Amino acid sequence: MVIATCNPCSRENANILGDQRQRDLDMISITRALVRWRGLGDSCDRWHSMEEKLLAVARASPPAIICGLRLSASVSLALYVAFWLQLDNPYWAGASAAAVCQPTLGASFRKGWYRMIGTVLGAAVILVITGCFVQRRAAFLISVALWGGLCATLSTVLRNFASYGAALASTTAIIIACDTLGVTGGPDGQTFILAVTRAAEICIGIVSAGLILAATDFGGARRRLSAQFAALLSDIQGGIARTLNTPAAQPGDLQSIRRELIARVVSLDPIVDQAIGESSEIRYHSATMARASEGLFDALVGWQAIANHLVRLPLKLANEQASEAARLVPRDLTAPGPGDPPGLPNWSPLGLHQVARRAVRRLIAAPTLTPSLRLLLDQTAMALAGISRTFVGMALLGAGPRGPLSRGKRPRAYIADWLPSLVNGARAFVTICAAEILWIVTAWPTGTTCIIWTAIAVVLFGPKSDLAYQSAASYCAGAVIAAVCASVVKFAVLPQCESFACLCAVFACYLIPVGALGSRGRLPALFGVMSPSFVALVSPANVMVYDTAAFYNAALALVAGAALATLAFLLWPTLSPALRTRRLLRSTLRDLRRIAAGRGPRRSREWKRRIYARLIALPGSAGPVERAQLTAAVTAGTALIRLRRAAATLPIGPRLELALLGVSAGKCTIAAQALAQMDRDLAAIPLEGARLKRAIRARASALALSEILDQHAAYFCAGTSQ
């Protein structure tokens, strides 16, 4: 018998334990629910982020799709004209249109113009080479490789689209040479006809792309360049005003701002080229645009000299002299501060140019007996003179100046460093020779196609310096993708097409996405080769030929040529940025010492342009110290030239010669002592009138040179013992 007892205390304990377990289960459920809701919230956040990215892509898609449509229309128009003229290889017209078509009107026109020049030049050169070596195949091939190396050298020396034109001179010559050689490598006597035909096909593609761009794009390079000029001027004017108004409490970031502005001025060069391509008026006044860009460099160099001089002065003296210089600078030439009303928009660029010119004359003519103040006034005048030249460029970019502008002489172009150009030329020569040897040894039927695409890649990507190997690798990947897509289109799709409209529709399905993706500026080498190589591999003709063996031979030659160029950049890389930076600094120091020795430039403008060319050629990875040393060399060279000029009218010959000897020998201490003694000698001589003004200006130049030598003694005295 089982006896059940009923104990209230035990029952109560059991209830308590049950309630505790229930609460634990409830907390676990709540925690799991919170975790689920948190995960859902994270998913929602990720979805919102993805949605924002998709919306951003959708907003940016219409311009990109328009670029793709332009590319497709350009290729279709070029093919139509080539078909109508019944040219032998109409695909060269389509490939040329695909290569020339750019997202902007000015870039397309400028690139097409230089491509046309390069095409005609390349065709003419190959006729000369063929006439000289018509029966000597080895000499003919070596001459073609030499021409490729020369074009690679020129493409590195030249900038922007002129560089592309030099590269196309090589490409056209090699295309015609390979067509002349044929499969067996023997001359066929049709070089002139081939040259005319290939040049005509390429020019048809260039003109077709230009017509499509002109009909669908009204150009915006002038507006973009004017906006960038205005932004740069505003930042430079504001920085100069802050330096003069607060010399004792300058923001620590002004130096980094100046370095950033130098990089922004350097990046203006391609946009200036696009604006020149859009407008014949700007092309006629291209010297004015070159002087406008130089004016920005002058303003930055003057600003740096002002800041460096004020930092070295005692606090009270710095405030007094900065106030005196700021008093002579019109308020219209200072960028408005946070609490100031905007004043610049009320003036036209030509009006501001006149204001700046009057301010420059006022600063130069300001009487002073203090070399320190004279130096500050002259550097401020230099900065404002550069700003005034940029205002003239802005007036030209606007609706056009009211008064006539003189055309002027375009400034002489200076070569910053010949070694990178010679290295690229030698690499191109060796690589083209290697492709020719590969063709001869293997007796490859389409080996000449491999030579063509090898030459295109090795010449085109040489000027890209640090990005050359990466661009060549992207080029090789793009060639593989284009070959795969071309095989699908040619053997699976085109046999079903029976009209030109169907052909254009098929091409559009490929070219529109490629053009849209390429217009976004990412991986330009990858998307740049996908369009022309696709058209060349499909090889549309009036009577299509579907030869599988020939197609795969051509595709293999294309990929092999791209791979050979990539291997060339891997085995023979471009000069490292550090080496290029050291060479530019050494050549600048050598030229500065030549000025001190009396063998360098005798005009300050010539010296400035030479250093500005090196500043543009400075690698992007160069540090701020190297950029500051180059800009300091501008001030030092200008001071040396002015002192040599002053020696003709002032009794400073012996002391100046000792100072110049110290600079030329890298003895900064001797140079500084001689300059200080020269300053004391001039101060002790009783002068008046014009001679007194020249003496004060000479003392200011000596002071500027002394400060620069002291600030950058590690650079200007490199390689010597003091």
C-alpha positions in Angstrom: 0.0 0.0 0.0 1.3 3.4 -1.0 0.7 6.2 1.4 0.7 9.7 -0.1 1.6 12.5 2.2 0.7 16.1 1.4 3.5 18.5 2.8 2.7 22.2 2.1 6.4 23.2 2.4 7.6 20.7 -0.2 4.8 21.8 -2.5 5.9 25.4 -2.1 9.5 24.6 -2.8 8.5 22.8 -6.0 6.4 25.7 -7.1 9.4 28.1 -6.6 11.7 25.9 -8.6 9.1 25.6 -11.4 8.8 29.4 -11.5 12.5 29.8 -11.6 12.8 27.4 -14.5 10.0 29.2 -16.3 11.7 32.6 -15.9 15.0 31.1 -17.2 13.2 29.8 -20.2 11.5 33.1 -20.8 14.9 34.9 -20.6 16.4 32.5 -23.1 13.4 33.0 -25.4 13.8 36.8 -25.1 17.5 36.6 -25.7 17.0 34.5 -28.8 14.4 36.9 -30.1 16.7 39.8 -29.6 19.4 38.0 -31.4 17.0 37.3 -34.3 15.9 40.9 -34.4 19.5 42.1 -34.3 20.4 39.9 -37.1 17.3 41.1 -39.0 18.4 44.6 -38.2 21.9 43.9 -39.6 20.3 42.4 -42.6 18.1 45.5 -43.0 21.2 47.7 -42.7 23.1 45.6 -45.2 20.1 45.8 -47.5 19.8 49.6 -47.1 23.5 49.9 -47.9 23.2 47.7 -51.0 20.1 49.7 -52.0 22.1 52.9 -51.7 24.9 51.5 -53.8 22.4 50.3 -56.5 20.8 53.8 -56.5 24.2 55.4 -56.9 25.0 53.0 -59.8 21.6 53.8 -61.4 22.2 57.5 -61.1 25.6 57.2 -62.8 24.3 54.7 -65.4 22.7 57.1 -68.0 26.0 58.9 -68.9 27.8 55.6 -69.0 25.2 54.1 -71.2 25.3 57.1 -73.5 29.1 56.5 -73.9 28.4 52.9 -74.8 25.8 54.0 -77.4 28.3 56.4 -78.9 31.0 53.7 -79.1 28.5 51.3 -80.8 27.3 54.0 -83.2 30.9 55.1 -84.1 31.9 51.5 -84.9 28.7 50.9 -86.9 29.2 54.1 -89.0 32.8 53.3 -89.7 32.0 49.8 -90.8 29.1 51.1 -93.0 31.4 53.5 -94.8 34.2 50.9 -95.2 31.6 48.4 -96.6 30.3 51.0 -99.0 33.8 51.8 -100.3 34.4 48.0 -100.5 37.8 48.2 -98.7 39.9 45.1 -98.2 39.9 45.1 -94.4 36.9 47.2 -93.2 37.4 46.0 -89.6 40.4 48.4 -89.3 38.0 51.2 -89.7 35.8 49.8 -86.9 38.7 49.1 -84.7 40.1 52.7 -85.2 36.7 54.1 -84.3 36.6 52.0 -81.2 40.1 53.1 -80.2 39.4 56.8 -80.7 36.0 57.1 -79.1 36.3 58.8 -75.8 33.8 59.8 -73.1 34.3 63.6 -73.8 34.2 65.5 -77.1 37.4 67.4 -76.6 39.3 64.2 -75.7 37.9 62.4 -78.7 38.7 65.2 -81.1 42.2 65.7 -79.7 43.0 62.0 -79.7 41.6 61.5 -83.3 43.6 64.5 -84.6 46.9 63.1 -83.2 46.0 59.6 -84.3 45.5 60.9 -87.8 48.8 62.6 -87.8 50.5 59.5 -86.5 48.8 57.4 -89.1 50.0 59.5 -92.0 53.5 59.8 -90.5 53.7 56.0 -90.0 52.5 55.3 -93.5 55.1 57.6 -95.0 57.9 56.2 -92.9 57.2 52.6 -93.9 57.2 53.6 -97.5 60.7 55.0 -97.0 61.9 51.9 -95.1 60.5 49.6 -97.8 62.2 51.6 -100.6 65.5 51.4 -98.8 65.4 47.7 -97.9 63.0 46.1 -100.4 65.2 43.0 -101.0 66.8 42.7 -97.5 64.4 41.3 -95.1 66.7 41.3 -92.0 67.4 45.0 -92.5 63.8 45.7 -93.1 62.7 44.0 -89.8 65.4 45.8 -87.8 64.4 49.1 -89.3 60.8 48.5 -88.4 61.8 47.7 -84.8 64.0 50.8 -84.7 61.1 52.9 -85.8 59.0 51.3 -83.0 61.7 52.1 -80.4 62.0 55.7 -81.7 58.2 56.2 -81.4 58.2 54.7 -77.9 60.9 57.3 -77.0 58.8 60.1 -78.4 55.6 58.9 -76.8 57.4 59.1 -73.4 58.8 62.6 -74.1 55.5 64.0 -75.3 52.4 64.3 -73.1 48.7 63.5 -73.3 47.3 62.9 -76.8 50.5 63.9 -78.5 52.1 60.8 -76.8 49.3 58.7 -78.3 49.9 60.1 -81.7 53.6 59.1 -81.5 52.5 55.6 -80.5 50.1 55.3 -83.4 52.9 56.3 -85.8 54.7 53.1 -84.8 51.5 51.0 -84.9 50.5 52.1 -88.4 54.0 51.5 -89.8 54.1 48.0 -88.2 50.6 47.1 -89.5 51.6 48.1 -93.0 54.9 46.3 -92.7 53.3 43.1 -91.6 50.7 43.3 -94.4 53.6 43.7 -96.8 55.5 40.7 -95.5 52.4 38.5 -95.5 52.6 34.9 -94.2 56.0 34.0 -95.7 57.8 37.3 -95.1 58.5 38.1 -98.7 57.8 41.5 -100.2 54.9 41.6 -102.6 55.4 45.0 -104.2 52.1 46.4 -103.0 53.4 48.5 -100.2 52.1 51.8 -101.5 48.6 50.5 -102.1 48.6 48.9 -98.7 49.8 52.1 -97.0 47.0 54.2 -98.7 44.4 51.5 -97.9 45.3 51.1 -94.3 45.6 54.9 -93.8 42.2 55.4 -95.4 40.6 52.7 -93.2 42.1 54.2 -90.0 41.1 57.7 -91.0 37.5 56.6 -91.8 37.3 55.3 -88.2 38.7 58.5 -86.8 36.2 60.7 -88.7 33.3 58.5 -87.9 34.0 58.6 -84.2 34.4 62.4 -84.4 31.1 62.8 -86.2 29.2 60.8 -83.7 30.7 62.6 -80.8 30.1 66.0 -82.4 26.4 65.1 -83.0 25.8 63.8 -79.4 28.1 65.9 -77.2 28.4 69.7 -77.1 31.5 69.6 -75.0 32.1 70.6 -71.4 35.9 70.7 -71.0 35.9 74.5 -71.2 33.4 74.8 -68.3 35.2 72.2 -66.2 38.6 73.8 -66.8 37.3 77.2 -65.9 35.7 75.9 -62.7 39.0 74.3 -61.7 40.9 77.5 -62.4 38.5 79.4 -60.3 38.7 76.9 -57.4 42.5 76.9 -57.5 42.7 80.7 -57.7 40.3 80.9 -54.7 42.5 78.6 -52.6 45.7 80.3 -53.6 44.4 83.8 -53.0 42.9 82.7 -49.7 46.2 81.1 -48.6 48.3 84.2 -49.5 45.8 86.4 -47.6 46.0 84.2 -44.5 49.8 84.2 -44.7 49.9 88.0 -44.9 47.2 88.6 -42.3 48.4 86.2 -39.6 52.2 85.8 -40.1 52.8 84.9 -36.5 50.0 82.4 -36.2 50.0 80.6 -39.5 47.9 77.4 -39.6 50.1 74.3 -39.5 48.3 72.8 -42.6 49.2 75.7 -45.0 52.3 73.8 -46.1 50.4 70.7 -46.9 47.7 72.8 -48.6 50.4 74.2 -50.9 51.7 70.7 -51.8 48.1 69.6 -52.5 47.6 72.6 -54.7 50.8 71.8 -56.7 49.4 68.3 -57.4 46.1 69.8 -58.5 47.9 72.2 -60.9 49.9 69.4 -62.4 46.7 67.4 -63.0 45.2 70.3 -65.1 47.3 69.4 -68.1 45.0 66.7 -69.7 41.9 68.9 -69.1 43.7 71.8 -70.9 44.4 69.5 -73.8 40.7 68.5 -73.9 39.6 72.1 -74.0 42.0 72.8 -76.8 40.4 69.9 -78.7 36.9 71.2 -78.3 37.5 74.8 -79.5 39.5 76.3 -82.4 39.6 79.6 -80.5 41.4 78.0 -77.6 43.6 76.1 -79.9 44.6 79.4 -81.6 45.3 80.9 -78.2 47.0 77.8 -76.7 50.0 79.9 -75.6 47.6 81.9 -73.4 46.4 78.7 -71.7 50.0 77.6 -71.2 50.8 80.9 -69.5 47.7 80.5 -67.4 48.9 77.2 -66.0 52.4 78.7 -65.5 50.8 81.5 -63.6 49.4 79.1 -61.0 52.9 77.7 -60.5 54.3 81.3 -60.1 51.6 82.1 -57.5 52.4 79.0 -55.5 56.2 79.6 -55.6 55.6 83.2 -54.6 53.3 82.1 -51.7 55.9 79.6 -50.5 58.7 82.3 -50.6 56.4 84.7 -48.6 55.7 82.1 -45.9 59.3 81.0 -45.6 60.5 84.6 -45.2 57.9 85.6 -42.6 58.7 82.6 -40.5 62.3 83.7 -40.2 61.5 87.3 -39.1 61.0 88.4 -35.5 57.3 88.5 -34.5 56.9 92.2 -34.4 58.8 92.8 -37.6 56.9 90.0 -39.4 53.6 91.6 -38.4 54.7 95.1 -39.6 56.0 94.0 -43.0 53.1 91.6 -43.6 50.7 94.4 -42.9 52.5 96.7 -45.3 52.4 94.1 -48.1 48.7 93.2 -47.3 47.8 96.9 -47.5 49.0 97.0 -51.2 47.0 93.9 -52.1 43.4 94.8 -53.2 40.6 93.2 -51.3 39.1 92.0 -54.6 42.1 89.7 -55.0 41.7 87.9 -51.6 39.2 85.0 -51.4 36.3 85.9 -49.1 36.5 84.6 -45.6 33.7 82.8 -43.7 32.1 86.1 -42.5 32.9 88.2 -45.6 30.5 88.9 -48.4 31.5 87.2 -51.6 33.2 89.8 -53.8 34.9 87.8 -56.6 31.7 86.8 -58.5 30.9 90.6 -59.1 34.0 90.9 -61.2 34.8 89.5 -64.7 38.1 87.6 -65.1 39.4 90.4 -67.3 38.5 93.0 -64.7 40.3 91.0 -62.0 43.3 90.7 -64.4 43.4 94.5 -64.6 43.2 94.8 -60.8 46.0 92.3 -60.4 48.2 94.1 -62.9 47.7 97.4 -61.1 48.5 95.7 -57.8 51.7 94.2 -59.2 52.9 97.6 -60.5 52.0 99.2 -57.1 54.0 96.5 -55.2 57.1 96.8 -57.5 57.1 100.6 -57.3 56.5 100.8 -53.5 59.5 102.7 -52.0 61.4 101.0 -49.2 64.9 101.0 -47.9 64.6 97.6 -46.1 65.7 94.5 -48.1 63.4 92.3 -46.0 60.3 94.3 -47.0 61.6 94.6 -50.6 61.8 90.8 -50.7 58.3 90.4 -49.3 56.8 92.9 -51.8 58.6 91.4 -54.8 57.4 87.8 -53.9 53.9 89.1 -53.4 54.1 90.8 -56.8 55.3 87.6 -58.4 52.3 85.7 -56.9 49.8 88.3 -58.1 51.4 88.4 -61.6 50.9 84.7 -61.9 47.3 85.1 -60.7 46.7 87.8 -63.3 47.8 85.5 -66.2 45.4 82.8 -64.9 42.6 85.3 -65.0 43.3 85.9 -68.7 43.0 82.2 -69.3 39.7 82.1 -67.5 38.5 85.0 -69.7 39.4 83.0 -72.8 37.5 80.0 -71.4 34.4 82.0 -70.7 32.3 83.8 -73.3 35.4 85.2 -74.8 37.4 88.3 -74.0 35.9 91.7 -74.9 39.3 92.9 -76.1 41.4 91.2 -78.7 44.0 88.8 -77.3 47.4 88.5 -79.0 48.1 84.9 -80.1 51.6 85.0 -78.6 54.4 82.4 -78.9 53.8 79.1 -77.3 56.3 78.5 -74.5 59.2 76.2 -75.3 58.7 72.7 -74.0 61.4 71.3 -71.8 62.3 67.6 -71.3 62.5 66.8 -67.6 64.6 63.6 -68.0 65.7 61.7 -71.1 66.5 58.4 -69.4 62.9 57.1 -68.9 62.3 57.8 -72.6 65.4 56.0 -73.7 64.7 53.0 -71.5 61.2 52.8 -73.0 62.6 53.1 -76.5 65.2 50.3 -75.9 62.5 48.1 -74.4 60.2 48.5 -77.3 63.0 47.8 -79.8 64.1 44.6 -78.0 60.5 43.4 -77.6 59.5 44.0 -81.2 62.7 42.2 -82.3 61.8 39.3 -80.0 58.3 39.0 -81.6 59.9 39.1 -85.1 62.4 36.3 -84.1 59.5 34.3 -82.7 57.7 34.6 -86.0 60.7 33.6 -88.0 61.7 30.6 -85.8 58.3 29.1 -85.5 57.1 29.9 -89.1 53.8 30.9 -87.5 51.3 31.9 -90.2 49.8 34.7 -88.0 53.1 35.6 -86.4 52.8 39.1 -88.0 49.6 39.6 -86.0 51.5 38.8 -82.9 54.1 41.5 -83.8 51.4 44.1 -84.3 49.7 43.6 -80.9 53.1 43.3 -79.2 54.2 46.7 -80.6 50.9 48.3 -79.7 51.1 47.3 -76.0 54.8 47.9 -75.5 54.8 51.3 -77.1 51.4 52.5 -75.7 52.0 51.6 -72.0 55.7 52.6 -71.7 54.8 56.2 -70.8 52.7 55.0 -67.9 55.8 54.5 -65.7 54.7 52.9 -62.4 51.5 51.6 -64.0 53.1 50.1 -67.1 53.2 46.5 -66.0 49.7 46.6 -64.4 48.3 48.2 -67.6 50.0 45.6 -69.8 48.6 42.8 -67.6 45.1 44.3 -67.8 45.6 44.6 -71.5 46.4 40.9 -71.7 43.3 40.0 -69.7 41.1 42.2 -71.9 42.5 40.5 -75.0 41.6 37.1 -73.6 38.0 38.3 -72.8 37.7 39.9 -76.2 38.9 36.7 -77.9 36.3 34.6 -76.0 33.4 36.9 -76.8 34.5 37.3 -80.4 34.5 33.5 -80.9 31.0 33.2 -79.5 29.7 36.1 -81.7 31.4 35.0 -84.9 30.6 31.3 -84.9 27.3 31.2 -82.9 25.5 34.5 -83.6 26.7 36.0 -86.9 25.9 33.0 -89.1 22.2 33.7 -88.3 22.5 37.4 -89.4 21.8 38.3 -92.9 21.8 42.2 -92.8 24.0 45.0 -91.7 21.3 46.1 -89.2 21.5 42.7 -87.5 25.3 43.0 -87.5 25.1 46.4 -85.8 22.6 45.0 -83.2 24.9 42.1 -82.4 27.9 44.5 -82.0 25.8 46.8 -79.8 25.1 44.0 -77.4 28.9 43.8 -76.7 30.1 47.4 -77.3 27.5 49.2 -75.2 28.3 47.4 -71.9 32.1 47.6 -72.6 31.8 51.3 -73.5 29.7 52.0 -70.4 32.1 50.2 -68.1 35.1 51.8 -69.7 33.7 55.4 -69.3 33.8 55.1 -65.5 37.6 55.4 -65.6 38.4 52.1 -63.9 40.8 49.6 -65.5 41.2 51.7 -68.7 43.7 49.3 -70.3 41.3 46.4 -69.8 38.3 48.0 -71.4 40.3 50.0 -73.8 41.5 46.9 -75.7 38.3 44.9 -75.5 36.5 47.0 -78.1 39.1 47.3 -80.9 40.4 43.8 -80.5 36.9 42.4 -80.6 36.2 44.2 -83.9 39.5 43.1 -85.3 39.0 39.4 -84.4 35.4 39.2 -85.6 36.7 40.8 -88.9 33.3 41.8 -90.4 33.4 41.9 -94.2 31.0 42.2 -97.1 31.4 38.5 -97.6 31.9 36.9 -94.2 34.4 34.0 -94.0 34.0 31.6 -91.1 37.4 29.9 -90.9 37.8 28.4 -87.5 41.6 27.7 -87.8 42.3 31.2 -89.0 40.3 32.8 -86.2 41.9 30.8 -83.5 45.3 31.5 -85.0 44.6 35.2 -85.0 43.1 35.1 -81.4 46.2 33.2 -80.2 48.5 35.8 -81.9 46.6 38.6 -80.2 46.9 37.0 -76.7 50.5 36.0 -77.3 51.4 39.6 -78.4 49.8 41.0 -75.2 51.5 38.4 -73.1 54.9 39.1 -74.7 54.5 42.8 -73.9 53.5 42.0 -70.3 56.6 39.8 -70.0 58.7 42.6 -71.4 57.5 45.0 -68.7 58.1 42.3 -66.0 61.6 41.5 -67.1 62.6 45.1 -68.0 60.6 47.3 -65.6 60.4 51.1 -65.8 62.6 53.2 -63.7 61.5 53.2 -60.0 59.8 56.4 -58.7 62.6 56.9 -56.2 65.2 56.8 -58.9 63.3 59.2 -61.1 62.9 61.6 -58.2 66.6 61.5 -57.4 67.5 62.1 -61.0 65.2 65.1 -61.3 66.6 66.6 -58.1 70.2 66.0 -59.2 69.6 67.5 -62.6 68.0 70.5 -61.0 70.9 71.0 -58.6 73.3 70.6 -61.4 71.6 73.2 -63.5 71.4 75.6 -60.5 75.2 75.2 -60.0 75.7 75.9 -63.7 73.8 79.2 -63.3 76.1 80.1 -60.4 79.1 79.3 -62.7 77.7 81.5 -65.5 76.8 78.6 -67.9 73.0 78.3 -67.2 69.9 80.1 -68.4 70.1 83.9 -68.2 66.4 84.6 -68.0 64.3 83.8 -65.0 61.3 82.7 -67.1 63.4 80.1 -68.9 64.6 78.8 -65.6 61.1 78.6 -64.1 59.7 76.7 -67.1 62.5 74.2 -66.9 61.8 73.5 -63.2 58.1 73.5 -63.8 58.5 70.7 -66.4 60.4 68.7 -63.8 57.8 69.4 -61.2 55.2 68.0 -63.5 57.3 65.0 -64.2 57.9 64.3 -60.5 56.3 60.9 -59.6 53.1 61.0 -57.6 54.8 59.0 -54.8 57.4 61.7 -54.3 57.4 63.1 -50.8 56.6 66.7 -49.8 60.3 67.4 -49.1 61.2 66.7 -52.7 58.5 68.9 -54.0 59.5 71.7 -51.6 63.1 71.4 -52.8 62.1 71.8 -56.4 60.0 74.9 -55.7 62.9 76.3 -53.6 65.2 75.8 -56.6 62.9 78.1 -58.6 63.4 80.9 -56.0 67.2 80.2 -55.7 67.7 80.2 -59.5 65.7 83.4 -60.0 67.8 85.1 -57.2 71.1 84.0 -58.9 70.0 85.3 -62.3 68.9 88.7 -60.8 72.2 89.0 -58.8 74.3 88.4 -62.0 72.2 91.0 -63.7 72.7 93.5 -60.9 76.5 93.0 -60.9 76.6 94.9 -64.2 75.5 98.2 -62.6 76.5 97.7 -58.9 80.0 97.3 -57.2 79.3 93.8 -56.0 81.6 91.8 -58.3 84.2 90.3 -55.9 81.8 89.4 -53.1 79.2 88.1 -55.6 81.8 86.0 -57.4 82.8 84.4 -54.1 79.2 83.7 -53.3 78.5 82.2 -56.7 81.7 80.1 -56.4 80.3 78.8 -53.1 77.0 77.9 -54.7 78.5 76.2 -57.7 80.8 74.2 -55.4 78.0 73.3 -53.0 79.7 75.3 -50.2 76.6 76.8 -48.6 78.5 78.3 -45.6 80.9 80.1 -47.8 78.1 81.4 -50.0 76.1 82.6 -47.1 79.1 84.5 -45.6 79.9 86.1 -48.9 76.3 87.1 -49.4 76.2 88.6 -45.9 79.4 90.6 -46.6 78.0 91.8 -49.9 74.9 93.0 -48.2 76.9 95.0 -45.7 79.1 96.5 -48.4 76.1 97.6 -50.4 74.5 99.1 -47.2 77.6 101.1 -46.6 77.8 102.6 -50.1 76.0 106.0 -50.3 73.6 105.6 -53.3 70.5 107.4 -54.4 67.8 107.4 -57.1 67.7 104.4 -59.4 71.0 103.0 -58.2 69.6 102.9 -54.7 66.5 101.0 -55.8 68.7 98.5 -57.7 70.9 98.1 -54.6 67.9 97.4 -52.4 66.5 94.9 -54.9 69.9 93.2 -55.1 70.1 93.0 -51.3 66.6 91.4 -51.3 67.7 88.8 -53.8 70.8 88.0 -51.7 68.5 87.7 -48.7 66.2 85.3 -50.5 69.1 83.2 -51.7 70.6 83.1 -48.2 67.3 82.0 -46.7 66.8 79.3 -49.3 70.3 77.9 -48.9 69.9 77.8 -45.1 66.4 76.2 -45.2 67.4 73.5 -47.7 71.1 73.2 -46.9 70.9 69.3 -47.0 69.8 69.6 -50.7 71.8 72.5 -52.1 75.0 71.4 -50.3 74.6 67.7 -51.1 77.8 65.8 -51.9 80.2 68.4 -50.4 81.9 68.9 -47.1 81.3 72.3 -45.6 
